[in-house]
Amino acid sequence: MGTLISKFVSHVVPGIIKPLHALWNEVIGFLFLVFAALSGYYVYAGVRKFHGEIEDLKGIIFPGLFALAMTYYGVSSFLKARKISRS
């Protein structure tokens, strides 16, 4: 009975883990892109409030860098999910 269960698990688990791994990367990618969109809104608001002062510039640069990083991680997570699902 133990060998039968072992064979079942060895055949079924890889078929379940691969789609779950791809789904996990898609969910994480979506969250990163949501964070990028939110920080993009703060960049837009900072640009509208910009009056030439250095304090106003910080409200554009830091959310902009955060948006770029989150966009990169979001897109790379989707590409990783696509690579997992194709293999």
C-alpha positions in Angstrom: 0.0 0.0 0.0 2.9 2.4 0.8 4.4 2.0 -2.7 1.1 2.6 -4.3 0.7 5.9 -2.4 4.3 6.8 -3.2 3.7 6.3 -6.9 0.5 8.2 -6.8 2.1 11.2 -5.0 5.1 11.1 -7.3 2.9 11.3 -10.4 0.2 13.8 -9.2 2.2 16.3 -7.1 4.4 17.6 -10.0 1.3 18.1 -12.1 -0.2 20.3 -9.3 2.9 22.2 -8.2 3.7 23.6 -11.7 0.4 25.4 -12.2 0.4 26.6 -8.7 3.9 28.0 -9.1 2.8 29.8 -12.3 -0.3 31.1 -10.6 1.7 32.4 -7.6 4.0 34.3 -10.0 1.0 35.8 -11.7 -0.6 37.0 -8.5 2.7 38.5 -7.3 3.2 40.2 -10.6 -0.3 41.7 -10.4 0.4 43.0 -6.9 3.6 44.6 -8.0 1.8 46.2 -11.0 -0.9 47.6 -8.6 1.8 49.1 -6.4 3.4 50.6 -9.5 0.1 52.1 -10.6 -0.5 53.6 -7.1 3.0 55.1 -7.0 2.4 56.4 -10.5 -0.6 58.3 -9.2 1.7 59.9 -6.6 4.1 60.8 -9.2 1.3 62.5 -11.2 0.1 64.3 -8.1 3.7 65.4 -7.3 4.1 66.8 -10.9 0.9 68.7 -10.5 2.1 70.2 -7.2 5.6 71.0 -8.5 6.5 74.7 -8.2 10.3 74.5 -8.7 11.3 73.7 -5.1 13.6 70.9 -4.1 11.0 69.6 -1.5 8.5 69.2 -4.4 11.1 67.3 -6.4 11.4 64.6 -3.7 7.7 63.9 -4.1 8.4 63.1 -7.8 11.7 61.2 -7.7 11.1 58.7 -4.9 7.7 57.5 -6.0 9.0 57.4 -9.6 11.9 55.2 -8.7 9.5 53.0 -6.7 7.1 52.8 -9.6 10.0 51.8 -12.0 11.2 49.0 -9.6 7.6 47.7 -9.1 7.0 47.7 -12.8 10.2 45.8 -13.4 9.4 43.2 -10.8 5.8 42.9 -12.0 6.7 42.3 -15.6 9.5 39.9 -14.7 7.0 37.9 -12.5 4.6 37.6 -15.5 7.4 36.5 -17.8 8.6 33.9 -15.2 5.0 32.6 -14.9 4.9 32.3 -18.7 8.2 30.5 -18.8 7.0 28.0 -16.1 3.7 27.3 -17.8 5.5 26.6 -21.2 8.0 24.2 -19.8 
